[in-house]
Amino acid sequence: MDVVFDGVGGTTLQRSWNVLKPRGRMVTIAADSEETQDERTKAAFFIVGPNQQQLIEIARLLDRGDLKACVDGVVPLAQASAAYFGTAGRKRGRGKEVITLIEEPTD
């Protein structure tokens, strides 16, 4: 991967280093990273603040296909807790679970 954005920390962050390309960039917002002694993690850590213009630009990049999100599965809001704890019955792959607020019609 060129970039990994970590919002979890801990073992997830440690495993994520292995998927980066040699010149790839790790970014983490996990609170446990703030006090770490690991220099790589210190360099990757930043505090998140809302920035509307940046979010608009990220949306444009996603819409154009210049930025791709790795999504493993989509679950309804009612299953959010199960998805968080990994008990939603979904196969864990490269991406994350996305929680949807709109129920998909069943065929």
Secondary structure, DSSP 8 states (H G I E B T S, - for coil): --EEEESS-HHHHHHHGGGS-TT-EEEE--GGGTT---HHHHHHB------HHHHHHHHHHHHHTSS---EEEEEEGGGHHHHHTT-SS----SSEEEEESS-----
